[in-house]
Amino acid sequence: MNNWTKMSKDGQPQLRKFSIFPDRKEKLSYDNPTINGDPDMEGNDIRLRDLGGLSESQFTHGSSYSRKYSVSLKTLKPFRPSSKDGKVPVNKVGFLSYVTISWISSLVFKIYKHRDEALKEEDIWDISDWESCDVNTARLEQIWDNEIASHGEKGSSFLRVWLKFIQTRLFIKILIVCVNATLTFFMSGFITNLVVSYLESDSSDLGYAMALVAGNLVGQMLRAISFAFLIFFGVQTGIRFRAGMLGVVYKKILKLKSVKGKTASEIVTIFGADSMRVFINCISFVYLLALPVYVIIGTAYAYYLIGYWCFIALGTFLLCYQLQAQLTIVVAKLRRKTLTFTDKRIRKMTEVLNSMKMIKMYGWEESFQSAITAIRKSEVRVLLTAATINSITNAIIPVTPSIASVATIATYRAFGNELTAATAFALVSTLDFLRVIVSFVPFATRTFGESRITFERVKRLLLREEYQTPSAEVQDNANAVEIEDAIFQWSSVSDLPDNTSDKTKKGKKEKNKSEASSRSASTSSLLLDCITLKVKQGQLVGICGSVGCGKSSLISAILGRMPHLIGHLAVKGDVAYAAQQAWIFNGTLRENILFGQTYDPEWYKHVIYACGLEPDLDMLPNRDATEIGEKGINISGGQKQRLSLARAVYSKSDIYLLDDPLSAVDVHVGRHLFHKCIKKTLKGKTVILVTHQLQYLKHCDEIVVMEEGRIAEHGSHETLLEAGGYYSSMMGQFHATSAFTAATGNEESLPNRSEEDQGSDQRGESKVDSGKSVEDSSSSKESKGKLTEKESAGVGMVTFGTYKSYINAAGGFTVAVAILLLYVLSMGTVVFGDWWLSIWLGQTTSSSVDIPIRNMSVNNSQFVTTNPPSPSSVVPTENEEAGILDFYLSVYLASMLAIMVFTSLKGIIAATVMVKASGRLHNRALDKVMKAPMAFFDANPPGRILNRFSRDMDEGDVFLPNLLDMLLQTSLLILMSLVTSAINLPWIAIAFLPVALVYYGFRRVSAEASRQLKRFENVARSPLLNHVTTSGTGISTIVAFNQQKQFIVNCMKFTDVTSTGLMLFEGSMRWIELRLDVTSSLMIVATTLTMILTKGTIAPALAALSLSLTIRVVSVMQFIVRIMNETEARFTSIERIHEYESKLDTEVDTSSVVPDESWPREGRLIFSNVLMRYRNDMDPVLRNIHFDIQPKQKVGIVGRTGAGKSSLAAALFRLSDLSEGHIYIDGVDIAHIPRKTLRSRLSTIPQDPVLFTGTLRYNLDPFSKYTDDVIWKALEQVHMKEKIRQFGEQLDFQVEENGDNFSVGERQLLCLARAILRQNKLLVLDEATASIDTSTDAMIQETIRESFSDCTVLTIAHRLNTVLHCDTILIMEAGEILETGHPQNLLSNPNSVFNRMIRAQTVKSPSP
């Protein structure tokens, strides 16, 4: 399927239903300008069509770059043929279509027509060439490189880069803003006053009057169009810069040494909320530059009216602006503070989502939920302060022009100057025009301040140290890897804990510094000391050693991931890497193996066989087309390892770095992998294999033994045994614990068994060849292989339930009504103030004609003012004048004070309520997510859930309170204006009916489009965030396999989809705004015409009043409709959070039997005919499981990977409900026990050991139940006490995210310590010692026998010697129990499956 959009005749997209794959392979006919005959189609010059062009974009070179203006200049043609290339046509339309945003009209109407259908990616255009991520990334990279070259790293500024990026468009915007300011001034003050003067005068020159009407019409149209053009031009600029910035940041991510902790959460924020702020800044920044234009126009006209007294008004404005600016600076500082909490929350949330299975098995949901809620509480506290200050800032806006008017007029009159009505009203309307200084500019200042924080953050990221691939300059050409006298050291803990105060942070930092020197061998700064290693090409080198001795670090050093201090390091050839914790991304099994390589059926088939994946393919619902979840969530640990190994083998590299790939697989599979894959398929390749499976080391060409960060000894198996050193003692230990001695079969029979093994392997191979090829996948099973559900976007209007949930979160309907009353009071005082000012002006002007007109049509201003007619004026005597002045001034000042008090009060209370509402919504949604079943996390990648808790939450925290505030204020003012107007001139109410109908029609059409496009944009963000988080975790693998280009292309593709959504959403908003503005202008012109034609029949005062009211109401109506649309569109974010809050299934406990504290007393476990599926639409993973385990029995569970061993644990912990059957513990059916109680009474050590950011104590005991002595004893039992004693902080030692400052084996030991602390009667060990060396494993088995002697222990294992001491063995295959019995009984039966497995593991297993 191709990434193309079915087009209608007019080049617009048609809505239809089919899914697409985003990479367009072949070009369509309409992509070719010669076929299409469109001379303007220059896209192909710009877009990077091949992956190879990513580093060197044509854009950055002469021809295309110099032609960019030629493409833009073509937009100046009034008309151009419609583009048919399936891309947003914004750059390929004529000037008239561009400035009136008509190119989006048909899409708006089509969405309205299909309003009952959700909008999909294939229903709309692709992004246009000039807005695409690749083009803008290339351009921004070039500017950034120039910036570094000219200013150096320290002096560089990303703000300067932004200005250079937008400079041409900024100059154009300044020009447009000047035009718009001039037109706005003429419309709001100048022409209106000429009309009023004409109505007052005795003249009846109809020609002059018609000229005024025509001037008004043209002026209003130009003003409306220039404003829409100004904003949309900014939107386009913002889209380009945002795309470029995200592209540059993503490219940098792939160049970093590691992405974890603070960096990872910062990146999520950059891709979420920060990029949006930078985008808005590109739109609003022009108002900062336009400030002088407004000041000059306003001051010049005021000076013309009243001379130098105008500076009093200007002074008042500047004073108010200064006050706002200071408050804005405070808000920017608070924003910075909020971001640190947001980052912390996202970081914690990511950690929780990635470890959800373990958290559920431990029953720790509450602990982690309260940790996230605590961070959120701090975040809301800062948000609240910021929102309060914002509302005070907003309160300054409505009163500024009025205060300026009073101050100026009062002073002017006090000095005995005459003031006519015309002059007074002209002055007032001019000051209203200057309101932009206090309404737009503070918002622009705040956005600019927030963007600067983002720019600092991006600059910090771009200047971070980059990963350097090791040199390929080997001293001896026969060597593949050379390390000589090298020292490598991990940097110390980068992130300080979430749960410590600033003071302790400082203390810890100093403490860390002082101890770093004395602690050279500590894990947080593990050293590989004096490493000398030479690996010949084609050699198989085995690396072994105890837990935490530096084996994985050595692999990292060879990859170039571990900081290299001194010495020589060279790696010659392509490297393939299989990590110890397999990195699996969300895609099909085949996509995970191919990993960007071309598909070669024969080689692929061979790799599948060599990596033992063929039996697994038969078990998977859709064979290799089965979707694998994020982090391989729906496959077993062994399958993940083999998938990772298959990816490495398929790449046909020169050097293979395999970090413990045999740990998570059973003996048969391990043997197959070693002999068939590592020895046979990779023969002649350089392989460096880290392993704890010592039986394979004798087949290696060379063995490297590591001890405490050094190479203790190296050589061949025989030499090392003769040397009698560390390796010899390890092998001795291994033989002592080996299962070989327990086997009853004679050695002579082993070669036959070996042949039998090969036979079974060949059967597997013939199965591949026997007609059912690997790539066959039955379409009927397609849905079964689908794991991740597509994220749904809502359809139709935002439901009442969403608004209701927001009101409930705000405190219920009573609170909502109280807030509304506050708004009414606050707006009422504003209206009263303006009414009083009009009376006063009427009294104090020396004109006998009473025309109390104040009009205000500053485009998009946040406020309107209303003035009912005042009583007919009485010209006062000079004696009375002073008294009247005092009286009016006193009342007016009192009303000003009331306005400030009520507006501030309203602001503070409303801000508090709204911020708390989003805080409560967050907590409710979080509560539901924490209680959701595991199936939810299988079907929803972490990035998707994070999107709702980052960007959607940001909408509710920051944008919605502002929008709701504006909507309520403006709506109430309009309502009051209409009421006032209807009381004074009942007949004018008739005119508002058609206006209301026109507005309603436009709103209906546009609301559908803006809402659906906003929903599309919300959904489009999730894949981008998910891609970024996945890339961060798999960075070593991506870079090792040289797949950066493919990942960058995918990132750009996802960014382009979000850009399309954002551009079309903003475009639809401007589309409706312009049309409403034009309608408004026509209404004003119609009213003016009526006034002029009926001159003499209506009193001039009433005529002028109705005109001013029309202008006032109409000019703000379009603003209201836009705000209503935008508020509803933004509410789609609340809708998405509400969806989690209301529709998410939770783990339901149907009938609760709460057992007493001591349950289970004995630990008897019965599985009775258990059948289990992970999801209803999936095949069963456990079938007909039946066994009875007596108290204190030790049970070993073995079987090949994917046999269903870990699923037994999932059933026991009720991670999935049973489809059939029952599980009893001490006679109680666990289906009737609350999950939390059940999980807290069981212990487990999961397959993937998980540690969290925080102290070591917090990791072992999150609920602070145990004393230090008890914790130290547990650490001693797992042989970690000495290790922890090395750290100065001891139990307060900071664990990095995912426990990255401990080796995987050490993490497993710490998880074991957790289980020892819990002291439960039932323990499940799921591959608990897979990553531990044999000697430590032997000690741990001893610990388990001692510590859990009176417990029932289920051990899932691949190392058979770990289960030989068990009382019973269960052997599983394909979700069923194959064989059960006592180990000795099974061993004495030569035909038993267990006997065959033991023989396969024997140390003396010959090479096939």
Salt bridges, closest charged atoms under 4 A:
ASP31 OD2 - ARG24 NH1 2.49
ASP40 OD1 - LYS74 NZ 3.92
ASP40 OD1 - LYS77 NZ 3.90
ASP40 OD2 - ARG80 NE 2.83
GLU42 OE1 - ARG67 NH2 2.94
GLU42 OE2 - LYS74 NZ 2.75
ASP45 OD2 - ARG67 NH2 2.82
GLU56 OE1 - HIS61 NE2 3.48
ASP85 OD2 - LYS92 NZ 2.70
GLU117 OE1 - LYS17 NZ 3.40
GLU117 OE1 - HIS114 ND1 3.59
ASP123 OD1 - ARG16 NH1 3.83
ASP126 OD2 - ARG24 NH2 3.19
ASP129 OD1 - ARG47 NH1 3.35
ASP129 OD1 - LYS87 NZ 3.22
ASP129 OD2 - LYS92 NZ 3.84
GLU131 OE2 - ARG240 NE 2.56
ASP134 OD1 - ARG47 NE 3.33
GLU141 OE1 - LYS251 NZ 3.28
GLU147 OE2 - HIS151 ND1 3.48
GLU147 OE2 - ARG160 NH2 2.67
GLU147 OE1 - LYS164 NZ 3.30
GLU266 OE2 - ARG460 NH2 2.98
ASP274 OD2 - ARG457 NH1 3.24
ASP343 OD2 - ARG457 NH2 2.83
GLU351 OE1 - LYS348 NZ 3.55
GLU365 OE2 - LYS360 NZ 3.64
GLU365 OE2 - ARG1239 NH1 3.49
GLU366 OE2 - LYS1236 NZ 3.05
GLU379 OE1 - ARG345 NE 2.63
GLU379 OE1 - ARG376 NH1 3.15
ASP432 OD1 - ARG435 NH2 3.47
ASP432 OD2 - ARG854 NH2 3.24
GLU450 OE1 - ARG277 NE 2.91
GLU456 OE1 - ARG336 NH1 3.29
GLU465 OE2 - LYS257 NZ 3.57
GLU466 OE2 - LYS252 NZ 2.87
GLU482 OE1 - HIS568 NE2 3.01
GLU484 OE1 - LYS534 NZ 3.70
ASP495 OD2 - ARG347 NE 3.84
ASP498 OD1 - ARG347 NH2 3.50
GLU515 OE1 - ARG519 NH2 3.76
ASP529 OD2 - ARG710 NH2 2.88
GLU602 OE2 - LYS605 NZ 3.74
GLU614 OE2 - ARG623 NH2 3.59
ASP616 OD2 - ARG642 NH1 2.58
ASP616 OD2 - ARG1200 NH2 3.36
ASP618 OD1 - ARG623 NH1 2.69
ASP618 OD2 - LYS767 NZ 3.09
ASP624 OD2 - ARG590 NE 2.91
GLU627 OE1 - LYS786 NZ 3.53
GLU702 OE2 - HIS714 ND1 2.79
GLU747 OE2 - LYS1404 NZ 3.55
GLU756 OE2 - ARG753 NH1 3.18
ASP757 OD2 - ARG671 NH1 2.04
ASP757 OD1 - ARG753 NH2 2.30
ASP761 OD1 - HIS672 ND1 3.51
ASP761 OD2 - LYS676 NZ 3.96
GLU791 OE1 - ARG944 NE 3.80
GLU791 OE2 - ARG948 NH2 2.87
GLU791 OE2 - ARG1136 NH1 3.15
ASP834 OD1 - ARG854 NH1 3.03
GLU881 OE2 - ARG413 NH2 2.54
ASP927 OD2 - LYS931 NZ 3.25
ASP952 OD1 - ARG1021 NH2 2.84
ASP952 OD2 - ARG1136 NE 2.58
ASP954 OD1 - ARG277 NH2 3.28
GLU955 OE2 - ARG951 NH2 3.44
GLU955 OE2 - LYS1014 NZ 3.04
GLU955 OE1 - ARG1130 NH1 3.08
ASP957 OD1 - ARG376 NH2 2.80
ASP965 OD1 - LYS906 NZ 3.29
GLU1008 OE2 - ARG1011 NH2 2.80
GLU1017 OE2 - ARG951 NH1 3.54
GLU1017 OE1 - LYS1014 NZ 2.99
GLU1017 OE2 - ARG1021 NH1 3.53
ASP1056 OD2 - ARG47 NH2 3.53
GLU1066 OE1 - ARG1070 NH2 2.88
GLU1073 OE1 - ARG1070 NH1 3.17
GLU1073 OE1 - ARG1122 NE 2.33
ASP1077 OD1 - ARG223 NH2 3.14
GLU1126 OE1 - ARG1122 NH1 3.07
GLU1126 OE2 - ARG1130 NH2 3.20
GLU1128 OE1 - ARG1003 NH2 3.59
GLU1128 OE2 - ARG1011 NH1 2.49
GLU1135 OE2 - ARG1015 NH2 2.95
GLU1139 OE1 - ARG948 NH1 3.25
GLU1141 OE2 - ARG924 NH1 3.41
GLU1141 OE1 - HIS1138 ND1 3.20
GLU1147 OE1 - LYS360 NZ 3.46
GLU1147 OE2 - ARG1235 NE 3.91
GLU1147 OE2 - ARG1239 NH2 3.01
ASP1149 OD1 - ARG1214 NH1 3.64
ASP1149 OD1 - ARG1235 NH1 3.42
ASP1156 OD2 - ARG1161 NH2 3.63
GLU1157 OE2 - ARG1241 NH2 4.00
ASP1177 OD1 - ARG1175 NE 3.30
ASP1179 OD1 - LYS784 NZ 2.92
ASP1188 OD2 - ARG1164 NH2 2.47
ASP1217 OD1 - ARG1214 NH2 3.90
ASP1217 OD1 - ARG1235 NH2 2.73
ASP1229 OD2 - HIS1222 ND1 2.87
ASP1248 OD2 - LYS640 NZ 3.15
ASP1268 OD2 - ARG1257 NH2 2.81
GLU1276 OE1 - LYS1281 NZ 3.88
GLU1289 OE1 - ARG519 NH2 3.74
ASP1292 OD1 - ARG1257 NH1 2.69
GLU1296 OE1 - LYS260 NZ 3.67
ASP1300 OD2 - LYS260 NZ 3.74
GLU1306 OE2 - LYS1283 NZ 3.20
GLU1327 OE2 - HIS1358 ND1 2.96
ASP1337 OD2 - ARG1359 NH1 2.77
GLU1342 OE1 - ARG1345 NH2 2.98
ASP1350 OD2 - LYS1321 NZ 3.52
